[in-house]
Every structure is written in C-alpha cells, then in structure tokens.
Amino acid sequence: MTENELITKQQLEIEMLRKKIAIADDCRRDLYKVLFNIGAPLNDNKLLYSKEQLKPFFKIVDIFDL
C-alpha cells in the first residue's frame, strides 16, 4: 500500500468515525429526554418521579456522560 493510499484510507475511516460520533451524540440526547421525559420549554419532570425514583436515571446519565 502506498503512502497516498494509506492516507486516503485513514481519512475515510476518520470521516466514518465522525459520522458515528454524531449519531452517538444524537442518541445520548434522545436517551436523556426519554429518561427524564423532559417537556420543553420548562424542562419539567412530566412523569412526576420522586427524587428516589430518579436516582437510577442519574446513574445512567453518569455512565453515558449525558
């Protein structure tokens, strides 16, 4: 494989990874909205979870770095 071919291959891989990261970021945002059932514009707790009920959700947020 020539140097130019390697550079081309690496650039294609970088572009593919950038797209995957963008998709993952969108998924994380959607997951956050689902977990907390956020309602715009107030960002309220529409399902009226107690603080105790929300604790597992906060652990998930920490894992996914939302």
Backbone as CSV, one residue per row, in Angstrom:
resi,resn,N_x,N_y,N_z,CA_x,CA_y,CA_z,C_x,C_y,C_z
1,MET,0.847,-1.163,0.000,0.000,0.000,0.000,0.903,1.239,0.000
2,THR,0.607,2.138,-0.892,1.421,3.349,-0.976,1.020,4.317,0.136
3,GLU,1.850,5.305,0.314,1.588,6.305,1.348,0.282,7.048,1.063
4,ASN,0.051,7.391,-0.184,-1.187,8.096,-0.556,-2.413,7.225,-0.316
5,GLU,-2.320,5.951,-0.625,-3.439,5.040,-0.384,-3.724,4.921,1.104
6,LEU,-2.688,4.856,1.904,-2.849,4.766,3.355,-3.497,6.030,3.905
7,ILE,-3.052,7.169,3.439,-3.637,8.444,3.875,-5.108,8.517,3.488
8,THR,-5.418,8.109,2.274,-6.803,8.101,1.810,-7.651,7.176,2.668
9,LYS,-7.143,5.982,2.943,-7.862,5.020,3.775,-8.098,5.583,5.177
10,GLN,-7.079,6.196,5.754,-7.211,6.768,7.088,-8.222,7.901,7.109
11,GLN,-8.212,8.737,6.087,-9.156,9.848,6.027,-10.588,9.345,5.910
12,LEU,-10.796,8.303,5.118,-12.138,7.720,5.003,-12.596,7.151,6.347
13,GLU,-11.687,6.507,7.056,-12.025,5.970,8.377,-12.352,7.095,9.356
14,ILE,-11.591,8.173,9.301,-11.856,9.319,10.176,-13.239,9.889,9.906
15,GLU,-13.594,10.048,8.641,-14.913,10.584,8.293,-16.021,9.654,8.759
16,MET,-15.841,8.344,8.623,-16.827,7.378,9.088,-16.987,7.475,10.605
17,LEU,-15.884,7.602,11.321,-15.935,7.703,12.776,-16.592,9.003,13.225
18,ARG,-16.356,10.080,12.502,-17.025,11.345,12.829,-18.541,11.215,12.696
19,LYS,-18.981,10.535,11.658,-20.421,10.319,11.479,-20.990,9.471,12.614
20,LYS,-20.243,8.432,13.011,-20.701,7.579,14.104,-20.766,8.349,15.419
21,ILE,-19.815,9.214,15.648,-19.827,10.032,16.861,-21.035,10.960,16.861
22,ALA,-21.343,11.547,15.724,-22.505,12.436,15.622,-23.789,11.664,15.913
23,ILE,-23.895,10.454,15.394,-25.070,9.615,15.651,-25.149,9.270,17.131
24,ALA,-24.016,8.919,17.735,-23.984,8.576,19.159,-24.391,9.776,20.010
25,ASP,-23.936,10.960,19.643,-24.314,12.171,20.377,-25.820,12.404,20.302
26,ASP,-26.399,12.217,19.127,-27.850,12.356,18.973,-28.588,11.334,19.839
27,CYS,-28.088,10.117,19.857,-28.709,9.065,20.665,-28.640,9.392,22.152
28,ARG,-27.506,9.929,22.594,-27.372,10.305,24.000,-28.371,11.398,24.369
29,ARG,-28.537,12.375,23.499,-29.503,13.444,23.771,-30.926,12.879,23.832
30,ASP,-31.249,11.988,22.892,-32.580,11.379,22.888,-32.794,10.520,24.131
31,LEU,-31.766,9.798,24.534,-31.860,8.965,25.734,-32.135,9.820,26.958
32,TYR,-31.462,10.931,27.080,-31.672,11.837,28.202,-33.126,12.305,28.241
33,LYS,-33.642,12.674,27.086,-35.029,13.145,27.020,-36.007,12.049,27.426
34,VAL,-35.740,10.818,27.000,-36.626,9.708,27.338,-36.553,9.388,28.831
35,LEU,-35.344,9.359,29.373,-35.181,9.014,30.774,-35.905,9.984,31.691
36,PHE,-35.795,11.241,31.393,-36.380,12.241,32.280,-37.682,12.818,31.746
37,ASN,-38.106,12.360,30.564,-39.347,12.824,29.943,-39.431,14.341,30.019
38,ILE,-38.416,14.959,29.467,-38.296,16.408,29.528,-39.330,17.047,28.613
39,GLY,-40.003,18.058,29.148,-41.005,18.774,28.375,-40.606,20.216,28.180
40,ALA,-40.346,20.607,26.964,-39.980,21.991,26.679,-41.185,22.877,26.896
41,PRO,-41.073,24.113,27.211,-39.833,24.848,27.449,-39.384,24.817,28.911
42,LEU,-40.125,24.148,29.776,-39.836,24.228,31.204,-38.858,23.179,31.706
43,ASN,-38.529,22.185,30.893,-37.683,21.076,31.324,-38.211,20.462,32.622
44,ASP,-39.487,20.220,32.622,-40.127,19.698,33.826,-40.105,18.174,33.850
45,ASN,-40.387,17.625,34.990,-40.467,16.192,35.210,-41.918,15.788,34.946
46,LYS,-42.247,15.539,33.692,-43.643,15.310,33.297,-44.252,14.059,33.920
47,LEU,-43.418,13.076,34.255,-43.943,11.848,34.859,-43.988,11.922,36.379
48,LEU,-43.560,13.050,36.920,-43.622,13.318,38.352,-42.893,12.279,39.192
49,TYR,-41.696,11.887,38.746,-40.879,10.967,39.529,-40.404,11.660,40.798
50,SER,-40.327,10.890,41.868,-39.737,11.414,43.095,-38.219,11.415,42.940
51,LYS,-37.539,12.083,43.862,-36.074,12.099,43.798,-35.523,10.688,43.928
52,GLU,-36.148,9.874,44.746,-35.708,8.485,44.926,-35.871,7.692,43.627
53,GLN,-36.958,7.905,42.929,-37.197,7.205,41.658,-36.228,7.670,40.566
54,LEU,-35.745,8.886,40.661,-34.839,9.422,39.643,-33.397,8.944,39.814
55,LYS,-33.037,8.426,40.978,-31.647,8.030,41.234,-31.082,7.073,40.183
56,PRO,-31.787,6.001,39.794,-31.222,5.125,38.756,-30.984,5.855,37.428
57,PHE,-31.844,6.809,37.118,-31.681,7.566,35.882,-30.409,8.397,35.921
58,PHE,-30.121,8.982,37.085,-28.899,9.776,37.212,-27.663,8.897,37.050
59,LYS,-27.731,7.648,37.509,-26.607,6.717,37.319,-26.406,6.443,35.820
60,ILE,-27.502,6.264,35.105,-27.414,6.038,33.660,-26.819,7.250,32.964
61,VAL,-27.243,8.438,33.384,-26.707,9.677,32.807,-25.200,9.735,33.027
62,ASP,-24.755,9.363,34.223,-23.312,9.372,34.500,-22.564,8.382,33.601
63,ILE,-23.139,7.206,33.404,-22.484,6.183,32.567,-22.345,6.689,31.131
64,PHE,-23.395,7.282,30.615,-23.384,7.732,29.221,-22.846,9.145,29.058
65,ASP,-22.483,9.775,30.179,-21.934,11.129,30.149,-22.858,12.064,29.371
66,LEU,-24.132,12.067,29.786,-25.135,12.860,29.067,-25.077,14.311,29.465
